[in-house]
Amino acid sequence: MKKYIDTGKKDTRSGFGAGLLEAGRADERVLAMTADLKGSLKMDAFAAEFPERFIQCGIAEANMVGAAAGLAIAGKIPFIGSFAEFVTGRVYDQIRQEVSYGKTNVKIASSHAGITLGEDGATHQTMEDLALMRALPEMVVINPCDYNQTKNATIAAAKYFGPVYLRFGRPSVPNFTPENEEFEIGKVYVMNEGKDVTVLAAGHLVWEAIQAADSLEAEGISVEVLNVATIKPLDEKAVIASAKKTGAVVVAEEHNMAGGLGEAVAGVLAANVPTPVEFINGGDLFGQTGTPSALMEHYGLDAAHIAGAVKKVLSRK
């Protein structure tokens, strides 16, 4: 088993800020736009170094999307940033019509995603965003797992031509992936090789999957852990190969049961290699107020519940 070490907890939104700055230094076409959330999106360093390329749009998300689409048509590479709830649900029509349908080169920087927004409560949390973005033709959907991967995914998004939805969060979480590992859009990353069961995870659940695999190894259960950082396009070959190898699958995500990674994986397996599957997700529920760690435990989005799902799916092989 590969051993990943937490090198120090960092918030993934800061990984986005660092990646945005590096992307801006590499390409003068990169712009940063936000709906009155420069600090929350960690755009401060970019705005300080490139004030002429930073646009404060105010609390007018729909206008921000339209302006970004126009700038993209003019040859710029705009990153538009807000809370995940506001930059998906509030402006879904604008994203559909002006970004996805037009295939404009807009990057949607979605912070404070999932249940780990915590104390701000259900109105500001979103557990539906991946479903919304996955449903849009031409939209790439990326959910990196830690600071390093978020930074590298941001740099990769700037180089990719076309709409990208980049999802990250507020809380400090373990930082464990290689610092300078080039991010490949559409690639599944094998975190651990195993033979008994496959756990596919995205975002904050990747570290929890690794911890679950460590505990299960002590019980003689060999777990293959796949980091599905790109949810769309899904690396179907990697999913199929691992399912054929292990014959049992668990999918873990900080998202509702409908429309996210779980359904994407289930569709691939049903069409290619029917396999027993268990799902770790937020169910058919809204969020609620609480600390990120308490909410993750309450909704069953942690290593203990992943380990339980592994044992359950193994009983179905």
DATA-V677218 format. One line per field, one symbol per residue. ss: DSSP state (~ for helix, > for strand, _ for the rest). psi: psi as a letter, one per 20 degrees, with the letter a starting at -180 (. if undefined). A space follows every 50 residues. Layout:
BEGIN
ss->???
psi->???
END
This chain:
BEGIN
ss->_________>>~~~~~~~~~~~~~~~___>>>>>_________~~~~~~_ ~~~>>>____~~~~~~~~~~~~~___>>>>>>>________~~~~~~~~~ ______>>>>>__>~~~~~~_____>__~~~~~~_____>>>____~~~~ ~~~~~~~~~____>>>>____>>_______________>>>>____>>>> >___~~~~~~~~~~~~~_____>>>>>__>>>___~~~~~~~~~~~_>>> >>________~~~~~~~~~~~~___>>>>>___________~~~~~~~__ __~~~~~~~~~~~~___
psi->pqoppojppqqhhhgggghggghhhhoiipqpqqmklgghjljggghhhm hijpooiammhghggggggghghjjrnpoppaqhhhjfghkhgggggigg hilqmppooorlqaijhdiiahhhqpjihhgghhipqippopnrhagghg ghhgghhhhporppoopargqprpoirpgkoppopjpppohpprihqpop qqciigghhghghghhhijjpoppppomhohpppnhghgggghhghjqqp ppqmrrhpjbhghgghggghhgnpqppqpoajbmqrarprqghhhgghjk mrhghghhhghghhii.
END
